Amino acid sequence: MDSLVFDTSALLNFGYRGELAALLKKLSGEYKLVTTPGARDELTDPKRKGYYADFLGRHFTVQSAASSPFDLITFARLTRIIDLGEITVMSLAKEINGMAVLDETAARSEAKVLDLRFTGTLGLLHQALQRKWLTEAECLARVVKLRDGGFFIPRLKSNQTFADYFAALG
């Protein structure tokens, strides 16, 4: 079974910010859902501590990479560009040949440079649409909820379908 290794932003998006736990249940039928101690430790909102402890316990395995798959020069470069949570997610994804779930532009750029497989919150919503786990209307409602919750993504245009919205993101 392939693994999805979630970074902090994706955990926030699937958790309280976007309320996508029902989608996690669908994804868990096809993937092992994993996060890292580094990503987990970035969930620091004291008002949501209990929520995220329960959320992680219900949906995710928390796992560390056995060793860093990156050489020292690469690791040093990464520490100047992205945060430790993203580095741990990328390290584990590389080690287990999983797919990193990254939403930040810098992390996705680095994943591409490192030839890692990756997707993001919107990519998983698109997958849910393709598999008919969610409808267009449900995906669009999630985009609005995510934006309203603080996820920095483009606004929907009037009468735009989710498939068109996702395609426009490139």
N, C-alpha and C positions, 0 to 999 in steps of 0.2 A: 504494500500500500504506500503510495506516495505521501509525502508530508508537506504541509503548509506551515511555514515558520513565521509567526506573526510578530511584527514590531509594535512598539507602544502605540503609535498613531492608529494602526489598524485595530489594536485591542480597544482603544477608546471609541473608534468608529463602530465596531461591532457590539460594543458594550453600551454604556449609558448614552453616549452621544447619538448613536444611530439606531439603537435598539434592534440589532440584527441577530440576536441570539437564535431565532427560529431558522435563519439561514445557516448558522453554524451547525445546527442539527442535521441539515441536509448535507452540508459539506463533509461532516464527519462520517457519512456513509461511504465517501469516496477517498477521503484523505485522513491521515493522522494529523490532528491539530496540535501544534507545538508552539511554545514560546520559550524565551530564555530567562534566566534569573535577571539578566541585565535589563531586558524589556519590562519584566514584571516590576522591578525596583523603581522604574520611572513612573509608575502609577502612584503618584504621591498626594493626590487630593484627599485631605483627611476626611472630608464629608462623604467620600465614595470608597473609603478603605474596605469596609465590610462588603459592599456591593462587589468590588473587584476581586476580593478573596473568594467569594462564592462563585462569581462568574468564571474565574480561572479554574477553580476546582471542578466545576461542572463540565467545562468544555475543553480544557487544555492539559497537556502534559508539559511540565516545566523541565527543560533539559539544557545542559551545557555541552558545548563542544569539548571533546576529550583533549584536544590541543588546538592551537591556532593553525589553520591551514594556510595562513598568509606569512610570507617572509617578513623580516623586520622592517625593511624599507616600505613595503606595502602597508604594513600595520601602522607605521609612523605617519605615512601619508593619510591614511584613513582617519586617524585620530585628529588630524587638523581640519578635516572636512565634515565628518559626521560624528554623531554621539556614540557613546559606548554601547547603548542598547542596540543601535543599528549594526554596529560592528559584531556584536555577539550573535545577532540574528543571521547576518551574512556568513559568519564563521560556521555556525551550526548547519545552515542550509548547504553550504559547500561540503561539509563533512559527511552529511547524510544524503547528499544529492537531492535535497528537498527544494521546494520553491519558496523563496523569501516573499513575504507579504509586506511591501514597503510603500509608503505613500509620499514621503518627502522626495523632492526632486533631486537633491544632492545624493541621497542614498541610492535612488534608482539609477542615476548616472554612473555611480561607482559600481553598482551591481552589473551594469552593462559592460563596463571596462573589465571587470573581473570574470566575465562570461558566466554569470550566475543566472539561473532561471528566477524570474520574479514576476509578481503581479501586484495589484493594490486593491483597496476596498472597491473601487469602481469596476475593476476587472473582475472581481468576484461577483459583484452585482450583475455584470454583463453575462457571466457564466450562468448565473441563476436564471436570467431571462432566457438564454439559449436552451437551457434544460427544462424550461417551463415550471421552475420552482417558484418564480415570481412573475407577475404580469408587468406590462409596460407601466401601468398606473402605479403599481406598488414600487417599482424601481424609481420612478419619478418622485414619488412621495418620500422615499428614502433620501434622494439627493437633496430635496428641500430640507428635510430634518437634519441631515448632516451639515449643510451650510448654516442653518439656524443654530446648530450646536457648536459652530466654530471651526468646522473643517473647511480649509481654504481651497475651494473648487469654483469653477466658473458658474455663473448664474445660468439657469435654464432660459432659453428663449421661448416666447409664447408659441404654443402648438408644436413644440419640439418633442420628438419621441426620445426615449432613453437610448435606443440604438443609435440615433443620429447624434445625440449629445455625446455618447461614448466615442463614436467615430471621430467627432470633431476634436476630441482631446488628443488624438494622434497616438 
